[in-house]
């Protein structure tokens, strides 16, 4: 076919893609190699666990009630054999960490508020 890329495939036949420019498809055109390398690198970075976690972070803010409901559903699923126990254990560990951080943050805020109230009293003494 005259509309096909002229790059040979593994069996020696023509590439099955339509030509893009100068008889080459976008995947085989020699002038686009550096662009393809950059796109491959960016594609791999966008699919990394770190990138996926960052995308989900804003949507994943849970209240204590949300966390409780999620863990209760996980417990039921583990008991029914629908969720692996290791996943449930991991969820419980993460939830424990979240709760500890939130508790510490709340205590720090309350302590700061109490210190702010006590500070004017100390000045009067």
PyMOL commands that set and color helices and strands:
alter all, ss='L'
color gray80, all
select helices_A, chain A and resi 30-46+49-60+64-80+85-124
alter helices_A, ss='H'
color red, helices_A
deselect
rebuild
show_as cartoon
